[in-house]
Amino acid sequence: MLAVADHPWTLAEAAHLLGRAGFGGSPAEIQSFHALGREKAVDSLIAPAEPVSAFPLPAWAEEPQAVADMRERAAQRKQMQSEILTLSPEQAEIRKREFNQAAQRVERSQGLEAQGWWFRRMLRTAAPLREKMTLFWHDHFSTSIQKVKAPALMVWQNALFRSRAFGSYRELTQALLFDPAMVLYLDVQNSKKGRPNENFPREVMELFTLGEGHYTEQDIRESAKAFTGYQFNRTTGKVFHNRKQWDGGAKTVLGKTGAFDGVQVIDLIFQQEEPARFMVRKIWAFFVGSGVDEKTIDGLAARFRAADYQVAGLLREIFLSQDFYAPSVMGAQIKCPVQYLVALLKQLEIAEPPAGFPIIGQQQLGQTLFMPPNVAGWDWGKAWINTNTLLSRYNLAGYLTRGSEDAGKMVDSQRVKTPGMAPGPDALPQKWPGPDYEKITPRPLRENPASLVDALVQRFFQVPVPAKASQSFLDFAIAKKGVIFTNREVAELCHLMLSTPYYQLT
């Protein structure tokens, strides 16, 4: 077992846990979380009281409506294909283009709604670790709406990840063989007897379970035969195994021979020792960081495998360990864009983000929900930060803290204009007033610049910032105080703090 953290449970550690295992929180939320004590706080994350169904799916993503819509689109496509038989080639091309453009408009609209829906769920949920694990699985078992082209199927997959967030990694991998979005994304739909497609078995072994060096090309080729015949039925919304299109012959996979189907191949994979180590490494990197020794990985992996790959126990051991609260770990991980945006709203106590903010923020910072760049998911860590994305972080923080009027001036003077770049903060609503500073920085607090700075440092950073940075905040506050410290000056002070390298870390 990992050495358990047996030192006093501090407020900074509570903030660290809530930041890594969730999306951070306001000072009041952190205080309440800290009051639970370390073990109860961890247990509240892993076994939340909030039901999975607490946030209804968009109406068009509810299964009966989604299936009805799929049937209607299929009927419309069939009618269109019948109509163009009577048209000239030029007219037929125009009719097909109009049909496809109409479908694309619906897909774009629903895709944007899905991205905003999930973002707001992250912001409002009382089960933050469940949403964080949903994000983890979305990155690990990466699929994109750009190829799937069916937002409802992506939302279904999202619901699958949420419902199995803390369950068996093995069972989740098997469930994805019957997930419509995955079947379409990795071309399982096109894998048939005599024409096996290697995409799914390759990614299952290389990216999902084993990693390079723990399988052979022959394993891929043989597994591809086992994964034939899995098809998505758009009239039912279900993936089924069409045995007529399945290669039922003998295959040799990972040293075992038999007439395997896809489910059995996944079972063979999880009989190996490597999937446990593979997932432990990835979960450790996601929640703790890099630099873990192999002895620690081996011990965690052995217990993980013995527990049939149940994620809940693995997370609990990590979150209660000394390693998780090491000084080198706390405040040392670069926030991913979604983490940055949700945490920013939580810390500024903005319950409802400005219209368009979730989508523009995701696009600007390089992490758009339901649209990872490829099957390997997003690059993490330092990959989140470059000249453009760092400036966009500062600009977005300026828009939230200073309101649309002041931030608009700041954006016009600072934003880098890059061809093809997503809409910038200047595309956001022009009537955003900013946070409720009367609530988060009451007037009596503003009378003493040192107290004001200390309170805001605690709100935004939780861990101490370097003395030089802290002094610069204090100097700014003293210079701005004047007769009265107005909301405008508070906004400028907040923006200064949020435009530091230290705020990019959690």
N, C-alpha and C positions, 0 to 999 in steps of 0.2 A: 504494500500500500504506500501511496505517497505520504510523506510526513504531513500531519495535519497541522494547520495553523492554530496554535494554542495561545497566542499572545492576545492582548485585549483587542476587541473589534472596534476599529476607529471609524469616524465619520468619513474620512478619506477612503478607507477600504470599502465602505458601503457604496460610496459614489463610484469607485473603481469597478465594483461588481455590477452595479446597475448600468454602467457605461459599456462594459464589455459584454455582459449577458443580456443587454437590452440596448436602449438608445439614450441613456442618461435620464436626468430629471431635474426638476426645480429644487431649490433648497428645501422646501417643505416636503417634497416627495422623498428626497434623500434622508431627511430627518426621520420620517415615518418608517422608511425601509431599515434604517440603522436601529431603530427601536425594537425591531423584531429579534435582534441578535443574529449572529452569523449563520447558524444552522437553520433557523426558521426562515431567514431571508432566502437562503439557497433553496430550501424546500418550497417556498412560495413561488419561486421562479419555475421550478421543475414540475410542480403540481399546482398550477394556477386555478383559482376558483372560477375565473371567467370561462364560460363554455366556448367551444370552437365555433358555435353558431351565433355568437354574440353580434357579429357584423354580417348582415345578409349580403349575399352576392348581388351584383347588378342584375336587374330583372332579366336582361337578355342572356345572362350566363346561367340562370336556373335551368336545370336539365330539361324539363318539359318544353320550355320556351326555346331553348337552344336547339333541341332536336327538331322541333317544329320549323324553326328557321332554316335549318340545314335541308330539310325536306323541301321547303318552299324554294330555296335557292336552286336545288337540283332540278325541280320542275321548271323553274324559269330558264335555267340553262338549256334544258331539253327543248323547251319551246323556242328559244332563241336559235338553237342549232337547226331546228326545223324551218324557221322563218328564212334563214340565210340561204337555204337551198333554192329559193325563188328569186334571190337578188343577184345583181351583177357582182363580180369580184370586188370592185371598189366599194359598193354599198354594203356588201357582206363584211368587209374589213371594218367599215365605220360602225356597223351594228355591233360587232364583237368588241370593238374598242369601247363603245358606249356602255355595253354590258359590264365589261371588266372594270371600267372606271367607277361605275355606280357601286359595284361590290367593294372596290378599294376604299371608297369614301366611307362606307359602313364599317369596314375593318379599321380604318384610321380612327374614326370616332369612338368605336368601342375600345380600341387599344388605348387611346388616351384616357378614357374613363376608367379602364382597368388599372392603369398606372397611378392615377389619382386616388382610386379606391384603396389600393393596397398601401400607398403612402399614408393616407389618413388613418388607416387601421394601425399602422406602426405608431403613429403619433398618439392615438387615443387609447390604445389597448391597455388593459390591466394585466396582460400576459406577455410582457416584452420578450422574454426568452423564447417563447413559442414563435413569435414573429421573427426573431433573430435566426432561429433554426430554420424557419421557412425560407429566409433569405440564403442561409448556408446551403440548403438542399437545392435551391434554385440555381445557385452558382455551381454546385458540384455536379448535379444532373442537368447540365445546361441545355436549354432549348430556347428558341427565339420566335417571337410572333412574326418576324419578318419572313421566315420560311414556313412556319405552320399556317400562317394566314387565317387563323380562326381564333379570335380573342377568347371566345367561350371555352375553347379547349385549354388555353393557357391558364385561365382562371380555375378550371377543373383541376389541372395539375397543381396549381398553387394550393387549392383546398386539400389535395392529397398530401402534399408536403406538410401542411399544417396539422392535419389529423394524425400523421405519423411522425411528428417532429421529434418525439422522445422515444419512439419505439425501436423496432429491430431494423437495423441497416440492411440485413439480409432480406427481410420481408419487403422492405421498401424497394430494393433493387428488383425483386421479382414482380412487384406491383407495377413497376414502370414498363415491363414488357407488355402490359395490358393498358397502358396509358395512351390515349389517342394522340396527344401532343408529341410524346416521345416517338411513337410509331411513325408519325408523319415526318418528324424532324430528322430522324436517322434512317429513313427509307426502309424501315421494316416492312411497310406496306407493299413494297415492290419485290420483296425477297420470296421467291417461289421455287418449288422443286425443279431442279435442273438449271435454275438461274439464281443461285443464292447471292445475297448482297452482304458484303463484309462490314458495312459501316457500324451496325449496332454491336456485333460481337467484338469488333476492334475497340470501340470506345468503352464498352463494358469492362474489358480487360485492362486497357491502357489507362483510362481516365477515371473509371468509376470504382474499380475494386483492387486491381493487382499492381499496376504501374509497370513501366518498361522494365524488361529483364526478367520478368516472372511468368512469361508465356512465350510460345514460339509462333511463327507464322503458320505452321501447320495447325496449331491449336485454333487460330483464327479461321482458317479455311474449313476445318472440320466443324467448328461451332456455327459457322454461317449456315451450314446445312441444317443444323438443329433449329435455327431461328427462322426457317421458312414457314410460310402459311399463316403468319400472324397478320390479320387484316382489320382495318377499321371500317365499320358499317355506319355510313352517314344517316341511314334511316332509323337506327336505334341509338346511335351515340356510343356504341360499345366496340371494344376490340375483342375479336374471337379468334380461335385457332381453327383455320380451315384445313382439316386433315388431308384433303385432296391435294392441297398445294404444299404439303409438308414432306420433306425427304425423310422417310422412315427407315432408311438403311443404317447400318452400323457406322459409328464415328468414334474416333479416338481423340479424347480431349483431356489434357492434363494427366496423361498416363492411364486413363480409364477408357474402356471400350464398351459401347452399347448403342442401342437405337434411341439415342437421347433426343428429347425435344428441348425447347428453350428453357423452360423452368428447371429441367434436370441439369442443364449445363450450368445455370446459375448456382444450383445446389453444389455442383462439383467445385465451382470456384470458391464457395464459402467453406468447403472442407479443407482448403489450403490455409496455411497460417498467415499468409501475407495480407489478405483483406483487413484483418484486425489491425495490423501494424500500419497499413496504408491509411485507414480512416483515423486512427489515433493521432498520427502525425498531422493530418489535415485539420482535425478538430483542435489539436494543441496550437497549431500555427494560427488558426482563426481566432481563438479566444485568449491565448497566452502570448505566443510569439515564437521566434526562432531560437535556435541554440540549445534545444533539449537533447540530453544524452540518450544513447540507444538503450541503456539499462532501464531508464524511466519508460521509454516507449515499449520495450519488451514486457515490462511488468504490467503496464496498463493494458496492452494488447492481450495478454494472457487472460486477464480478468474480463475484458470486453468479450472475447470469444467464448469464454466459459458461461457468460450471461446471455448467450445467443445474440450477441451484437446489440443488446439493448442500450440505447444512447443515454437514457436517463441516469443510470448508475455511473457511467463514465463522466458525465458532466458534473455530477454531484461530487465525485472524488476530486476532480480538478478544482472546482470552485471552493472546496473546503481546505485545499492544500496550502502549505507555506509557499510553494513555488508561485502560485497564482498572485500572491501579495508581495512578492519580492520587490525591492526598490527598483531593480532594473527592468521590471515588467510594468509597474504602475506609471501611467503617463508616457508610455514609450511606443504606442502603436498609432500609426497614421489612420485617422478616421476615413473610412470609405465615404464616398459622396452622400449616400443615403443616410448613413450614420450622422454625418456632419449636418445635413439639413434638418433631420428630425430632432437631433440634440439641440440645435440652434433654436428651433421653435419652442422646445420644452423649456430651455433655460430662460428664454424671454417670455415664457408663459403666454404664448400665442396659441390659443386653442383651435382657431380656424385660420389656416394660412391664407394669404392673399390669393385671389383667383389666378391660376396659371403658375404660381410659385413652385409647386411640387414638380410639374413637368419641365418648366424652363430650367429649374435648378438641376434636375437629373441630367438633362441634355447638356447643360453648360459644363457640368463637373465630370461627365464621362461615365455615368452609371445609370442607364435608363432601365427601369424595371421591365421585365418580360422581354428585354432585348440585349442579353449578353452578346459579346462580339463574335463568339464562335463556340464550338462544342467544349472547349477547354475552360469556358467561363471567363471572368474578368481577371486581369492581372492585379495583384494587391500590393499593399505596402507603398514603396516609393513611386510605383507606377501611377498612383493617384495624383501625384503632384508634378506639374510642370509650369512654365511661365504663364500659359493661358489659364489653366485651371486654378492656379493659386490666385491670380488676379480676379478670376470669376468668383472665387470664394469671398474675397474681400468685398467685391461689388455687391454680391448677394447679401452679405452681412450688413453692408451699408444701407441697402434698400430696406431691410427689415428693421434696423435700429433707428435710422434717421428719417424714415418715411419717404414717400415717393418724391416730394418736392426737392429735398436736399440731396437725396440719393441720385435723382435724375441728373443734377448738375455734376455730381461726382462721376457718374458713369460716362457722361458725354466727354469728360476731360481725360478719363483714364482707360476706358475699355479698349482693348486691342481689337481692331477690325480685321478679322481673318475670313477670307472667302470660304463659303460653305459652312461657316460656323453656325451653331444653333442660335436661336434668338437670345439676346443678352438681357440683363435685368431691365434695360430701358424699354423692353417689350411688355413689362409687367404693368398692372393697373396704375394709373396716375393719381389715384385718390386713396392711397394707403397711408394712414396717419402714423403708423409705428406702434410699438408696444405701449402698454399701460404703465408708464414710468411712475405714476403716483402710487401704484401697487407694489412694483418691484423695488423702487427706491423711494420710500416715504420721505416727506420733507424733512423731518427731524434728522434722518440719517445724513442728509446732504449738508448739514451745518458743520460737520467735521470731515474735511476731505480725506483724512486717513481712514476714518471709519467707513466712508463711502467706498473707497478703493478696496479695503479689506473685504467688504461685503460682496463687491462685484468680482473680485478675484476668487472668492470662495464659490460664487455662483457659476463662474465660467470655467475655472480650472481645477478646483478641488484639491489639487496638489500644489505645493509652493512653486512660484515662478522665480527665476533668478532675480537677485536683489536689484540688478541694473534695470530690469524690465519693470519691477514693482516700483522703483523710484521714478521711472519715467511716467508711470500712470499717476503717481502722486503729484509730481511736478505739473503735469497737465491739469489735474483737478484743481490744484492751488491757483494756477494761472487763470483758469476759467471761472473760478468761484464768483468773484465780483460781489455785488450786494446780495444776490440770490442765485442759487444753482438751479437754473431752469431745466425743463425737459430737453430742450435743444442741447444744452451742455452735457447732460447725462447721456444723451444719444451719442454725442461725439466721443465721450469717454468710453462707452461700451464698444463703439466701432473701433476705436484705437486698440482695445484689448483683443477684440476678435480678429484684428488684422495683424496678429503676431504669429510666429511659427508655433508657439506653445499651444495655441488654441486648435491647431490642426491635429493634435495628439489626444489620445484617450488612454 
